[in-house]
Amino acid sequence: MSLRIRLSRGGTKKRPHYAIVVADSRFPRDGRFIEKIGYYNPLLAKDSPERVKLDVDKAAEWLKKGATASDRTHRFLANAGLVKPLVRNNPQKAQPKKKAQERAAANAKAAEAAAAPAEG
C-alpha cells in the first residue's frame, strides 16, 4: 500500500477549500482516505495563519511510516520543517533567445550612437 499525503478538494464551484489527508495512492482524489491531518484554504491571504493548518505530529508520524507527499503538501511540510524543500531546476526560460538579444544590443548601440552627437 503506497501512502500519499495529498489534498482532497471540497467547497463549491470557484470557492475551493482542501483537506490535507493521508490516503492510499490508488483511491480517488476526493474519495476514501485514512486520516485527515489538516486543511488548506487558498482563498485567504498568503500571510494569514488560517490559510494552512497542519497537525505536525501526525504528519511526522505518517512520514516515518513511509508516506510520500504531493508537490503542494510537500511545500507545506517543508514550511513546517518536516522535510527538505524541493529544489527545482528552472533554466532561465524568461530570457530572450539569441536573435532577440542581438536585436536588443543593436537597438541599444543605435540609441547610444544617436545620443553621442547630440551631446558633442
N, C-alpha and C positions, 0 to 999 in steps of 0.2 A: 504494500500500500504506500503510494507516494503522496506525502502530505504537502500541501501548499498553504501558505499564509497569503490570502488574497482579499480583494474587495468583492462584496456582494451588493449589488445595486438595489436601492429602494427609492421610494418617493414617487412623485408624479412626473408627467411629461414636462421637461425643461426645469424641473426642481429636484435634482437628484440628491440623495444622501447615500452613503455607503457604510456597510458594516464591515469591520475587519474581522475575518473569520479564518479558522483553520478547517480545511476541507480536503477530502481525497481529490486528487487532480482529475479523476475521471467523472466527478459529479458536475452537473451544470453550474454555471456561474452563480445564479440566484437560487439554486436548488439546495439540496441537503448539505449540511455542514456539521462538523464535530463540536466546535466551540466558538463562541463569539468572544473576541478579546478586545474589541474597541470599535470606534466609529470614526468616520471622516465626513465632514460637511464642506464641500468645495464652494458653497455659496457665501461662506463667511470670509472676512478679510484674512489675508495671509498671516498677519501678526496676532490674530485672535487666539486666545488659549483654548477656545471651544471648537476650533477647526478640526483638530485631531486629538482624540482621547484614546489612549492605548494602555492596556494593563501590561506593564513592562515585565512583571514577574511571570505571568502566564506565557508571554511571547518568548521569554528566555527559556522557559521550560520546554516549549514546543520546538524551539531551535535545537535544544540539546537532544530531543527525540528524533531529529533528522528532518524537520520540516524546512522547506525552502520558501523564500518569499518571492512574490511577483515584483516587477520593477518598481511600481509605486509604493508598495508596502515595504520594499527593501529600503527605499528612501526614508520612510517613516521610522523604520528600525534603526537606520544609521543616525538619524537625528536624535533618537533616544539613547544612542551609544551602545546598542547591542551588537551591531555588525559594522564592518568597514564599509564606507561609501563606495559605490561602483565608480570606477574610473573609465570614462568613455573616451574613445579616440575620435576627436572631431577635427578632421583636417580643415584647413581654412577655406571652407566652402564659399563663404561670402565674398572672398576677394575676387576681383575681376580676372578674366582669363588673359592670356598673353597679348592678344591683339588689342583688347580694350586698354591694357596697361600701356602699350605702345602709343595708342591714340591719346591717352591722357598725358603722357610725357611730351608728345608733340604739341599738344594744346598748351601745356604749361610753358614750353620753350618759346612758342609763338607769342604768348602773352608777355613773357619776360622780354622778348625782343621788341615788342611794341611799346613797352613801358620804358625801356632804356633810352631811346632817342628823345622821348618827351621830357625826361629828366635833364638831359645834357644840353 
